[in-house]
Structure formats: structure tokens, C-alpha cells
């Protein structure tokens, strides 16, 4: 009887762990999304200040984060618009870094505005309250 109880507890623990892992992979991290929002605000500010180093760092960080969002939606499936928006945002952040390196802050500002638009568009369709 004791072996059955121990086995039951082990199986229940494993099932709970698997269920928790499944939940974790079915949604984007709130921390990641908040980091994107905060870094995007920082990027806009740093571009307006013509701060090359800080703008470049923010753009590179956003590139990495949008790659994570893209991967999530690819794995999730059935969200081609979200994949496309994440890819566009990732490519725009690469463009921003290049524009900032060339000290073309107007181009960087326009690209940053488009990143923000992509975020709003994606949230309209995919963000759950």
C-alpha cells in the first residue's frame, strides 16, 4: 500500500509539473512584454536625444526580444499575422541600429514609430486582458 501511495504522489507531481510547463509555453511572459514596452520607450527617448550608444543598445535588445516573440508565435502556430509583425519589428530594430550608427536620427525615429504601431496592431488581435 505504501508503494502505491508513493507512486501515486510521484505521478501526481509529474503531471502537475507537465501541466505547469504547458501553461508556461502557451503564453508570452508578461515580463518579456513589459521589457519590450520599457525598452521601446527608452529607445524613443534616446533617439530624440541623439544618443548613439544608448539607442544602439536599446535597438539591439529589442531585436533579441522580438526574435523571442517571433519564435513564440511560430511555435504556437495559427498566428501568421503575429509572426509577420514580430519579424517586421525585429527588422525595424535592426534598421534603427543602422540609422543611428549613420546618425540618421530622422530615419531612426520613423522606424521606431513603426515598431510602436506594430506593437499596437499585434496587441489588438493577440493580447488577452
PEUR-V735908 format. One record per residue. N is the residue number from 1. D_LAST is the distance of its C-alpha to the last C-alpha in Angstrom with 1 decimal. Layout:
n | d_last
N | D_LAST
N | D_LAST
This chain:
n | d_last
1 | 46.6
2 | 45.4
3 | 44.8
4 | 42.6
5 | 40.5
6 | 40.1
7 | 39.2
8 | 36.7
9 | 35.0
10 | 35.1
11 | 33.5
12 | 30.8
13 | 30.0
14 | 30.0
15 | 27.7
16 | 25.2
17 | 25.4
18 | 24.9
19 | 21.9
20 | 20.3
21 | 21.3
22 | 19.8
23 | 16.4
24 | 16.8
25 | 17.8
26 | 15.1
27 | 12.3
28 | 12.8
29 | 13.6
30 | 11.5
31 | 15.0
32 | 16.0
33 | 13.3
34 | 14.2
35 | 17.7
36 | 17.5
37 | 16.2
38 | 18.9
39 | 21.6
40 | 20.9
41 | 21.5
42 | 24.5
43 | 25.8
44 | 25.8
45 | 27.6
46 | 30.1
47 | 30.9
48 | 31.6
49 | 33.9
50 | 35.6
51 | 35.0
52 | 35.9
53 | 35.4
54 | 32.0
55 | 30.7
56 | 32.0
57 | 30.5
58 | 27.0
59 | 27.4
60 | 28.6
61 | 25.7
62 | 23.2
63 | 25.3
64 | 24.9
65 | 21.2
66 | 20.7
67 | 23.1
68 | 20.9
69 | 17.9
70 | 20.5
71 | 21.8
72 | 18.5
73 | 17.9
74 | 21.7
75 | 21.6
76 | 18.6
77 | 20.5
78 | 19.7
79 | 17.8
80 | 20.8
81 | 19.2
82 | 16.9
83 | 20.2
84 | 22.1
85 | 19.8
86 | 19.8
87 | 23.6
88 | 24.1
89 | 22.3
90 | 24.4
91 | 27.5
92 | 26.8
93 | 26.7
94 | 30.0
95 | 31.3
96 | 30.3
97 | 32.2
98 | 35.2
99 | 35.2
100 | 35.1
101 | 37.9
102 | 39.8
103 | 39.0
104 | 37.5
105 | 34.9
106 | 34.4
107 | 33.5
108 | 31.2
109 | 29.5
110 | 29.1
111 | 27.6
112 | 25.2
113 | 24.1
114 | 23.5
115 | 21.4
116 | 19.1
117 | 19.1
118 | 18.3
119 | 15.2
120 | 13.9
121 | 15.1
122 | 13.4
123 | 9.9
124 | 10.6
125 | 11.3
126 | 9.7
127 | 6.4
128 | 3.8
129 | 0.0
